[in-house]
């Protein structure tokens, strides 16, 4: 291969960079899209399919749970529509309190009328003058008060961050918007405007696979190229299958911590943490109490998951074709977080799967289960310590060796698919022009 620039990772960001630049994309898997990949399963069949059956009698799942595309500007949405047909949706999500059997629309703080016993105290605490804070836990108390923190934010963030919220810096505040005027209105009035980063979202009519495949068809993707070492002195990339690729520049979408391992580079700052997520995909008979929400935030699930989403409440195409009109079945994803480096073994996953199924059956969400398939996302959410310099030092060290991290995981930030696409397009065009 004769190319000055190589792109590592065939997820959304890497595919966009390859599409914009024409540079080769090295992808470890045999398919494009990374964690934004769809797959298909039928009852009594354990093999994942990359394309649906001709009969369409299969459940449609995603590797990393529901990846709904939010926040894209008009130009990115226009590009998406040029690649594949997409539908737009209005978010419907809630916080579900199991012990109260209560659904409160998201965001919780804008719907305090559902909590009349706590409303006055919560309003008083949220209107107080804010003090200094350094950790996520301190931030949530300052902005939401002790009452709502005890009820929801503390137990939910304990699950969502696998306990890291007690020591990591606060981030992604836009996920829980705080507008006191809206909070007060929502405490007494049903006419509350949708708030938050994903009030509307889009999704390809067929699947995320179609988006990834359309991008990949316009890029030079080399599959089965798992990178095991990057030699900075000789400027060579070594792959597990024995392939060797010389380079001058690298556009890297791999997780930042993984890039440091591959290059052998070290920085003085302690590495920032991350969480992994076990996503359990379920296809089942729909229970009598199954909600119509797109997803729920769960602060008190006994099984330890923090979110349950309903693919088929977003679109019936996630169901086997024979059930799409009747809605007799339901397609679900369930998310549970683990601190990075901690991975349950197969026996533990099997026990957890049975616990989740039993709990969702108890809630009346599902009846008989036809398909249960766990997927593992090693680096799912990235965090930082207060006043951390690890990210900036790591980016600088890599860039000094002509390795340019880009995208959600390469730059160790949270962003959605639309922003990842934009990152890839921008860096691809930038390097192509050079």
C-alpha positions as CSV (number, residue, x, y, z in Angstrom):
1,X,0.0,0.0,0.0
2,X,1.3,3.4,-1.0
3,X,-0.4,6.1,1.1
4,X,1.0,8.9,3.2
5,X,-2.0,8.9,5.4
6,X,-3.9,6.0,7.0
7,X,-7.1,6.0,9.0
8,X,-7.5,3.7,11.9
9,X,-11.0,2.5,12.7
10,X,-14.0,2.0,10.4
11,X,-16.6,3.4,12.7
12,X,-18.7,6.4,11.7
13,X,-15.9,8.9,12.2
14,X,-13.3,6.8,10.3
15,X,-15.7,6.0,7.5
16,X,-16.5,9.7,7.1
17,X,-12.8,10.6,7.0
18,X,-12.2,7.9,4.4
19,X,-15.2,9.1,2.4
20,X,-13.9,12.7,2.4
21,X,-10.2,12.0,1.8
22,X,-10.0,8.7,-0.2
23,X,-7.3,7.5,2.3
24,X,-7.3,3.8,3.3
25,X,-9.3,2.8,6.4
26,X,-8.0,-0.1,8.5
27,X,-10.9,-1.8,10.3
28,X,-10.4,-4.8,12.6
29,X,-13.9,-6.3,12.1
30,X,-15.3,-7.8,8.9
31,X,-18.0,-5.2,8.6
32,X,-18.1,-1.4,8.8
33,X,-19.7,0.8,11.5
34,X,-18.0,-0.1,14.7
35,X,-20.4,0.0,17.7
36,X,-22.9,1.7,15.4
37,X,-23.8,-1.5,13.6
38,X,-27.0,-3.3,13.3
39,X,-27.5,-7.1,13.3
40,X,-30.4,-9.6,13.1
41,X,-31.4,-12.6,15.1
42,X,-34.2,-15.1,14.8
43,X,-35.6,-17.3,17.6
44,X,-33.7,-20.5,18.2
45,X,-30.8,-19.3,16.0
46,X,-27.6,-18.1,17.8
47,X,-25.8,-16.7,14.8
48,X,-25.9,-13.0,14.3
49,X,-26.7,-12.0,10.7
50,X,-25.4,-8.8,9.1
51,X,-28.4,-8.6,6.7
52,X,-32.0,-9.5,7.5
53,X,-33.6,-12.8,6.4
54,X,-35.4,-12.7,3.1
55,X,-38.6,-13.4,5.0
56,X,-37.8,-10.5,7.4
57,X,-38.8,-12.8,10.3
58,X,-36.0,-11.7,12.5
59,X,-35.4,-9.1,15.3
60,X,-33.3,-6.1,14.4
61,X,-30.8,-5.1,17.1
62,X,-27.7,-2.9,17.4
63,X,-24.3,-3.8,18.8
64,X,-24.2,-0.9,21.3
65,X,-27.9,-0.4,22.0
66,X,-30.1,2.3,20.5
67,X,-28.0,4.7,18.5
68,X,-30.4,7.5,17.7
69,X,-28.9,10.3,15.7
70,X,-29.5,13.7,17.4
71,X,-28.1,17.2,17.3
72,X,-26.9,17.3,13.7
73,X,-26.9,20.6,11.9
74,X,-28.7,21.0,8.6
75,X,-25.7,20.2,6.5
76,X,-25.0,16.9,8.3
77,X,-28.7,15.9,8.1
78,X,-28.7,16.7,4.4
79,X,-25.7,14.5,3.9
80,X,-27.4,11.7,5.9
81,X,-30.4,11.9,3.6
82,X,-28.2,11.8,0.6
83,X,-26.8,8.4,1.8
84,X,-30.0,6.7,3.0
85,X,-33.6,7.5,3.8
86,X,-34.1,8.6,7.4
87,X,-37.1,9.2,9.6
88,X,-37.4,11.9,12.3
89,X,-38.9,11.2,15.7
90,X,-40.0,13.2,18.7
91,X,-38.4,11.8,21.9
92,X,-40.6,10.1,24.4
93,X,-38.7,9.1,27.5
94,X,-39.2,8.9,31.2
95,X,-37.6,8.2,34.6
96,X,-39.2,5.0,36.0
97,X,-39.3,4.6,39.7
98,X,-39.8,0.9,40.3
99,X,-40.6,1.2,44.0
100,X,-43.2,3.9,43.4
101,X,-44.4,2.4,40.1
102,X,-44.2,6.0,38.8
103,X,-43.2,7.4,35.4
104,X,-41.9,11.0,35.3
105,X,-41.2,12.5,31.9
106,X,-37.6,13.3,31.1
107,X,-36.0,15.6,32.2
108,X,-37.1,14.9,35.7
109,X,-36.5,18.5,37.0
110,X,-38.8,20.0,34.5
111,X,-41.7,17.7,35.5
112,X,-42.0,18.1,39.3
113,X,-45.8,18.2,39.1
114,X,-45.5,14.4,39.1
115,X,-43.8,14.6,42.5
116,X,-46.2,16.8,44.5
117,X,-44.9,15.6,47.9
118,X,-41.4,16.7,47.0
119,X,-42.1,19.7,44.8
120,X,-41.8,22.6,47.2
121,X,-38.6,21.3,48.8
122,X,-37.0,20.5,45.4
123,X,-37.8,24.0,44.1
124,X,-36.4,25.6,47.2
125,X,-33.1,23.7,46.9
126,X,-32.7,24.3,43.2
127,X,-33.1,28.0,43.6
128,X,-30.3,28.4,46.2
129,X,-27.1,30.2,45.4
130,X,-24.5,27.8,44.0
131,X,-21.3,27.0,45.8
132,X,-18.0,25.6,44.4
133,X,-17.8,22.0,43.4
134,X,-15.2,19.7,41.8
135,X,-16.8,16.3,41.4
136,X,-19.9,15.2,39.5
137,X,-21.6,14.2,42.8
138,X,-21.0,17.7,44.3
139,X,-22.3,19.2,41.1
140,X,-25.6,17.3,41.1
141,X,-26.3,18.4,44.7
142,X,-25.5,22.0,44.0
143,X,-27.8,22.2,40.9
144,X,-30.6,19.7,41.8
145,X,-30.5,19.8,45.6
146,X,-30.5,17.1,48.1
147,X,-34.1,16.0,47.6
148,X,-33.8,15.2,43.9
149,X,-30.3,13.8,44.3
150,X,-31.4,11.3,46.9
151,X,-34.5,10.3,44.9
152,X,-32.9,10.0,41.4
153,X,-29.6,11.6,40.5
154,X,-27.4,9.8,43.1
155,X,-28.7,6.3,42.5
156,X,-28.9,6.7,38.8
157,X,-25.4,8.2,38.4
158,X,-24.1,5.5,40.7
159,X,-25.3,3.0,38.1
160,X,-24.6,5.1,35.0
161,X,-20.9,5.8,35.9
162,X,-20.4,2.6,37.8
163,X,-19.7,4.7,41.0
164,X,-17.2,7.0,39.3
165,X,-19.4,10.1,39.8
166,X,-18.1,10.4,43.3
167,X,-14.6,11.3,42.0
168,X,-14.8,12.3,38.4
169,X,-15.3,15.9,37.1
170,X,-18.8,16.9,36.1
171,X,-19.4,16.8,32.3
172,X,-22.2,16.7,29.7
173,X,-24.4,19.1,31.7
174,X,-26.6,19.6,28.6
175,X,-28.0,16.1,29.2
176,X,-29.7,17.4,32.3
177,X,-30.7,21.0,31.3
178,X,-31.3,23.4,34.2
179,X,-33.5,26.4,33.4
180,X,-35.2,27.6,36.6
181,X,-38.0,29.2,34.7
182,X,-38.9,25.9,33.0
183,X,-38.4,24.0,36.2
184,X,-41.0,26.3,37.9
185,X,-43.4,26.1,35.0
186,X,-43.1,22.3,34.9
187,X,-43.8,22.0,38.6
188,X,-47.4,23.2,38.1
189,X,-48.2,23.2,34.3
190,X,-48.5,20.4,31.8
191,X,-47.6,22.6,28.9
192,X,-43.8,22.2,29.1
193,X,-41.6,22.5,26.1
194,X,-39.3,19.5,25.4
195,X,-35.8,20.1,26.7
196,X,-32.5,18.3,26.5
197,X,-30.0,17.3,23.8
198,X,-32.2,14.7,22.0
199,X,-35.7,16.1,22.0
200,X,-35.8,15.1,18.3
201,X,-33.7,12.5,16.6
202,X,-33.4,10.7,13.2
203,X,-32.7,7.1,12.3
204,X,-32.2,5.4,8.9
205,X,-35.4,3.7,7.7
206,X,-33.7,0.4,7.1
207,X,-30.8,0.3,9.7
208,X,-27.6,1.9,10.9
209,X,-25.9,-0.7,8.7
210,X,-27.2,1.0,5.6
211,X,-25.6,4.3,6.7
212,X,-22.3,2.5,7.4
213,X,-22.4,0.5,4.2
214,X,-23.1,3.6,2.1
215,X,-20.1,5.4,3.6
216,X,-17.9,2.3,3.3
217,X,-18.9,1.9,-0.4
218,X,-17.5,5.3,-1.0
219,X,-14.2,4.7,0.9
220,X,-11.2,2.4,0.7
221,X,-11.9,0.1,3.7
222,X,-9.5,-2.8,4.5
223,X,-11.3,-5.3,6.7
224,X,-9.8,-7.7,9.2
225,X,-6.9,-5.3,9.9
226,X,-6.6,-5.3,13.7
227,X,-3.7,-3.1,14.7
228,X,-1.4,-4.6,17.4
229,X,1.5,-2.1,17.3
230,X,2.4,1.3,15.9
231,X,6.2,1.7,15.5
232,X,6.9,5.4,15.9
233,X,10.6,5.2,14.9
234,X,10.1,3.3,11.6
235,X,6.6,4.7,11.1
236,X,5.0,1.3,10.5
237,X,1.7,-0.2,11.6
238,X,1.6,-3.9,12.4
239,X,-1.6,-5.9,12.2
240,X,-2.6,-9.1,13.9
241,X,-2.8,-10.9,10.5
242,X,0.8,-10.1,9.7
243,X,0.0,-7.1,7.4
244,X,2.4,-4.2,7.7
245,X,1.5,-0.6,6.6
246,X,4.1,2.2,6.4
247,X,2.7,5.7,7.1
248,X,3.5,9.3,7.2
249,X,0.4,10.5,9.1
250,X,-2.3,8.6,11.0
251,X,-5.9,9.7,11.5
252,X,-6.9,7.6,14.5
253,X,-10.5,7.0,15.7
254,X,-9.5,4.3,18.2
255,X,-10.0,5.1,21.9
256,X,-7.3,7.4,23.2
257,X,-6.1,5.0,25.9
258,X,-5.7,2.2,23.3
259,X,-3.7,4.5,21.0
260,X,-1.2,5.1,23.8
261,X,-0.8,1.4,24.3
262,X,-0.3,0.7,20.6
263,X,2.4,3.4,20.4
264,X,4.1,2.8,23.7
265,X,3.8,6.5,24.5
266,X,3.6,7.6,28.2
267,X,2.5,10.8,29.8
268,X,2.9,12.1,33.3
269,X,-0.8,12.6,34.2
270,X,-2.8,9.7,35.6
271,X,-5.0,8.2,32.9
272,X,-8.6,9.3,32.9
273,X,-11.2,6.6,33.5
274,X,-13.9,5.1,31.3
275,X,-16.8,2.8,31.7
276,X,-17.7,-0.3,29.7
277,X,-21.3,-1.2,29.0
278,X,-23.0,-4.6,28.7
279,X,-25.9,-4.2,26.3
280,X,-28.5,-7.0,26.6
281,X,-30.7,-7.2,23.5
282,X,-34.0,-9.0,24.0
283,X,-36.8,-10.0,21.7
284,X,-40.0,-11.1,23.5
285,X,-43.7,-11.2,23.7
286,X,-44.9,-7.7,24.7
287,X,-46.2,-7.6,28.3
288,X,-49.5,-5.9,29.3
289,X,-47.6,-3.1,31.2
290,X,-45.0,-2.4,28.6
291,X,-44.7,1.4,28.2
292,X,-44.7,3.3,25.0
293,X,-41.5,5.2,25.8
294,X,-38.5,5.1,23.5
295,X,-36.3,4.6,26.6
296,X,-36.4,4.8,30.4
297,X,-33.9,5.9,33.0
298,X,-33.8,3.4,35.8
299,X,-32.4,4.5,39.2
300,X,-33.6,1.4,41.2
301,X,-33.6,-1.7,39.0
302,X,-32.6,-4.7,41.2
303,X,-30.6,-6.2,38.3
304,X,-28.3,-3.2,38.2
305,X,-29.1,-1.7,34.8
306,X,-29.5,2.0,34.4
307,X,-31.5,2.2,31.2
308,X,-34.0,0.1,29.3
309,X,-34.8,1.1,25.7
310,X,-37.5,-0.1,23.3
311,X,-36.2,-0.3,19.7
312,X,-39.7,-1.3,18.5
313,X,-41.3,1.7,20.2
314,X,-39.2,3.9,18.0
315,X,-40.0,1.9,14.9
316,X,-41.8,-1.4,14.3
317,X,-39.2,-2.4,11.7
318,X,-37.1,-3.7,14.7
319,X,-39.6,-6.6,14.9
320,X,-40.2,-9.7,12.8
321,X,-42.3,-8.7,9.9
322,X,-45.4,-10.7,10.9
323,X,-45.6,-8.8,14.2
324,X,-45.1,-5.3,12.9
325,X,-48.8,-4.5,12.5
326,X,-50.1,-6.2,15.6
327,X,-47.2,-5.2,17.9
328,X,-47.5,-8.5,19.7
329,X,-43.7,-8.6,20.2
330,X,-41.2,-6.1,21.5
331,X,-37.5,-5.5,20.8
332,X,-35.6,-4.2,23.8
333,X,-32.0,-3.1,24.8
334,X,-30.9,-3.0,28.4
335,X,-27.7,-1.2,29.5
336,X,-25.5,-1.8,32.5
337,X,-22.2,0.0,33.2
338,X,-18.9,-1.4,34.6
339,X,-15.8,0.5,35.4
340,X,-13.2,0.2,32.7
341,X,-11.1,-2.9,33.0
342,X,-13.8,-4.9,34.8
343,X,-15.6,-7.4,32.6
344,X,-18.1,-10.1,33.8
345,X,-17.3,-13.6,32.8
346,X,-19.7,-15.7,30.7
347,X,-21.3,-17.3,33.8
348,X,-21.9,-13.9,35.4
349,X,-23.4,-12.6,32.2
350,X,-25.7,-15.6,32.0
351,X,-26.9,-15.1,35.6
352,X,-27.4,-11.3,34.9
353,X,-29.4,-12.1,31.7
354,X,-31.8,-14.3,33.7
355,X,-32.2,-11.7,36.4
356,X,-33.0,-9.0,33.9
357,X,-35.6,-11.1,32.1
358,X,-37.2,-12.1,35.4
359,X,-37.3,-8.4,36.5
360,X,-38.8,-7.2,33.2
361,X,-41.4,-9.9,33.4
362,X,-42.2,-8.9,36.9
363,X,-42.7,-5.3,35.7
364,X,-45.1,-6.6,33.0
365,X,-42.9,-5.3,30.2
366,X,-42.3,-8.8,28.6
367,X,-43.7,-12.3,28.7
368,X,-42.0,-15.2,27.0
369,X,-38.5,-14.3,25.6
370,X,-37.6,-15.5,22.1
371,X,-34.1,-14.0,21.8
372,X,-31.6,-12.9,24.4
373,X,-28.2,-11.7,23.2
374,X,-25.6,-9.7,25.2
375,X,-23.1,-7.4,23.6
376,X,-20.0,-5.8,25.2
377,X,-18.7,-2.3,24.5
378,X,-15.3,-2.0,26.2
379,X,-14.8,1.8,26.0
380,X,-18.4,3.1,26.0
381,X,-18.3,6.3,28.0
382,X,-15.2,8.4,28.7
383,X,-14.7,10.6,31.8
384,X,-12.0,12.8,33.3
385,X,-10.6,13.4,36.8
386,X,-11.0,17.0,38.2
387,X,-8.3,19.2,36.7
388,X,-6.9,16.4,34.7
389,X,-4.2,17.0,32.1
390,X,-4.2,13.4,30.8
391,X,-6.2,14.1,27.7
392,X,-4.3,17.2,26.6
393,X,-0.9,15.5,27.3
394,X,-2.0,12.4,25.3
395,X,-3.2,14.3,22.3
396,X,-0.1,16.4,22.2
397,X,2.2,13.4,22.5
398,X,0.5,11.6,19.7
399,X,0.3,14.7,17.4
400,X,4.1,15.2,17.9
401,X,4.4,11.8,16.1
402,X,1.9,12.8,13.4
403,X,-0.9,10.7,14.9
404,X,-4.1,12.8,15.0
405,X,-6.9,11.4,17.2
406,X,-10.4,12.3,16.1
407,X,-14.0,11.5,17.0
408,X,-15.7,10.6,20.3
409,X,-13.2,8.1,21.5
410,X,-10.1,9.4,19.9
411,X,-10.5,12.7,21.6
412,X,-12.1,11.3,24.7
413,X,-15.3,13.4,24.6
414,X,-19.0,12.6,24.5
415,X,-20.7,13.3,21.2
416,X,-23.4,11.7,19.0
417,X,-23.2,10.2,15.6
418,X,-23.9,13.5,13.8
419,X,-21.0,15.2,15.4
420,X,-18.8,12.2,14.8
421,X,-19.7,12.3,11.1
422,X,-18.8,16.0,11.0
423,X,-15.4,15.4,12.7
424,X,-14.5,12.7,10.2
425,X,-15.5,14.8,7.2
426,X,-13.6,17.8,8.5
427,X,-10.3,15.9,9.2
428,X,-10.6,14.0,6.0
429,X,-10.9,17.1,3.9
430,X,-8.2,18.8,5.8
431,X,-5.7,16.1,5.2
432,X,-6.7,15.6,1.6
433,X,-6.1,19.3,0.9
434,X,-2.6,19.0,2.5
